[in-house]
Amino acid sequence: MTNDAPGQPIADGAARTLLLVDDDPPLRERLGRALAQRGFSVTTADSVKAGKEAARQSPPAYAVVDLRLGDGSGLDVVEALRTARTDVRVVMLTGYGNIATAVAAVKAGALDYLPKPADADAIVAALLTTQGNLPPPPQDPMSADRVRWEHIQRVFEQCDRNVSETARRLRMHRRTLQRILGKHAPRD
């Protein structure tokens, strides 16, 4: 039974149409092939503009969208997908993962948020997870140091990269914050 009508739930065995939006050509091609091998009919796009157009022309049942694209935010593509088809199942990918963007992605309508490089099996598991069931925990979750670093980076960005304001809001000494900001992200 194929059911691609907007607003209708995706039935078991329904058309597994998928829109893949990423501006990295090798990744897009490799992931597109891997998802096609797993039974999806894959359409690709390389920008926000192309992703929105593809969503409008032929709303897919599933989507995998990069958060940061050359011409804007993948969140705009998620909005267009949700407008075109309310039951679309979206997974966000990003190489710039942090808690703030994960929350924004979920609020925009994404089911899950995966860091790059994401394994095709993990993406499929996230896409096909039934409502109420959580996907399995990641094999390598972020360390506590990484979570702390992400939080500091988020507050720093929210304060328009103002070190003094960020230090005040985090209740830490400005020089301590400068040392933390001068270091690379902790390895997980």
C-alpha positions in Angstrom: 0.0 0.0 0.0 1.5 3.3 -1.1 0.4 6.4 0.7 2.2 9.7 -0.1 -0.7 12.0 0.4 0.0 15.0 2.7 -1.2 14.6 6.2 -1.7 10.8 5.9 0.4 8.5 8.1 3.1 6.4 6.5 1.8 2.8 6.5 4.1 -0.3 6.7 5.4 -1.0 3.3 4.6 2.6 2.1 6.7 4.2 -0.5 10.0 4.9 1.0 10.7 8.1 -0.7 13.6 10.0 0.8 15.0 13.5 0.3 18.7 13.8 1.1 19.9 17.4 1.5 23.7 18.0 1.9 26.2 20.3 0.3 29.1 17.9 0.5 29.0 16.1 -2.9 31.1 13.0 -1.9 29.1 12.5 1.3 25.7 13.1 -0.5 26.5 10.6 -3.2 27.9 7.9 -0.8 25.0 8.3 1.6 22.5 8.4 -1.2 23.8 5.1 -2.5 23.8 3.5 0.9 20.2 4.6 1.6 19.1 3.3 -1.8 20.6 -0.1 -1.0 18.5 -0.1 2.1 15.3 0.2 0.2 14.8 4.0 -0.1 14.0 5.9 -3.3 16.5 8.7 -2.9 16.3 12.2 -4.3 19.2 14.6 -3.5 19.6 18.3 -3.2 22.7 20.4 -2.5 21.2 23.6 -1.0 18.3 25.1 1.0 16.8 26.4 -2.2 17.0 23.0 -4.0 15.8 21.2 -0.9 12.7 23.4 -0.5 11.9 23.1 -4.2 12.2 19.3 -4.0 10.0 19.2 -0.9 7.3 21.3 -2.6 7.4 19.4 -5.9 7.3 15.9 -4.5 7.0 15.7 -0.7 9.0 12.6 0.5 8.0 10.3 3.3 11.5 10.6 4.8 14.3 13.2 4.8 17.9 13.5 5.9 19.0 17.1 6.1 22.3 18.7 6.9 22.0 21.5 9.4 24.5 23.9 7.8 24.2 24.4 4.0 26.1 26.8 1.8 23.0 29.0 1.3 21.5 28.8 4.8 20.1 26.6 7.5 18.7 23.1 7.0 16.0 24.1 9.5 14.4 26.0 6.7 14.2 22.8 4.6 12.6 21.0 7.6 10.0 23.7 7.8 9.3 23.4 4.0 9.1 19.6 4.4 6.6 19.9 7.3 4.5 22.3 5.3 4.4 20.0 2.3 3.8 16.9 4.3 3.0 16.9 8.0 4.0 13.2 8.6 7.4 13.4 7.0 10.1 11.8 9.2 13.3 13.9 9.3 16.7 13.3 10.6 19.2 16.2 10.9 22.9 15.7 10.3 25.6 18.1 11.3 29.3 18.4 11.7 28.8 21.3 14.1 26.7 19.5 16.8 25.7 21.2 20.0 22.8 21.1 22.3 21.2 24.4 21.1 21.1 23.3 17.5 19.8 19.8 18.5 16.9 21.4 20.4 16.2 23.8 17.5 16.1 20.8 15.1 13.7 18.8 17.2 11.5 21.9 17.7 11.4 22.3 13.9 10.2 18.8 13.5 13.2 16.5 13.2 12.9 13.1 14.8 16.6 12.8 15.6 19.9 14.7 15.3 23.0 12.8 14.4 26.6 14.1 14.2 28.6 13.6 11.0 30.0 11.3 9.9 26.8 9.3 10.5 26.5 5.7 9.6 23.7 4.8 7.1 22.4 2.1 9.5 22.1 4.7 12.3 20.2 7.0 10.0 17.8 4.3 8.9 17.3 3.2 12.5 16.4 6.8 13.4 14.1 7.2 10.4 12.2 4.0 11.1 11.9 4.3 14.9 8.3 4.0 15.8 6.6 6.7 17.9 7.3 6.4 21.6 10.4 4.2 21.0 13.7 5.8 21.3 16.5 4.8 19.0 19.3 2.8 20.7 21.9 4.9 22.6 24.9 6.0 20.6 28.0 3.8 20.6 30.1 6.7 21.5 28.1 9.4 23.4 29.7 12.8 24.1 31.9 12.9 27.1 31.2 15.2 30.0 34.1 17.4 28.9 32.6 17.7 25.5 29.1 18.6 26.8 30.7 21.3 29.0 32.6 22.7 26.0 29.5 22.7 23.8 27.6 24.6 26.5 30.3 27.2 26.8 30.4 27.6 23.0 26.6 28.0 22.8 26.6 30.7 25.5 29.6 32.4 23.8 27.7 32.5 20.5 24.5 33.7 22.2 26.5 36.6 23.7 27.7 37.6 20.2 31.2 36.2 21.0 31.7 38.7 23.8 34.1 37.1 26.3 33.3 39.4 29.2 29.5 38.9 28.9 29.9 35.2 28.5 32.1 34.9 31.6 29.5 36.9 33.6 26.7 34.7 32.5 28.6 31.5 33.1 29.8 32.9 36.5 33.5 32.2 35.7 36.6 34.4 35.6 37.1 36.0 32.2 40.7 34.7 31.9 39.6 31.1 32.7 37.0 31.5 29.9 39.6 32.8 27.5 41.8 29.8 28.2 38.9 27.4 27.6 38.0 29.2 24.3 41.6 29.1 23.1 41.6 25.3 23.3 40.2 22.9 20.8 37.1 20.9 21.5 37.7 17.8 23.7 37.9 14.5 21.8 35.2 12.1 22.7 
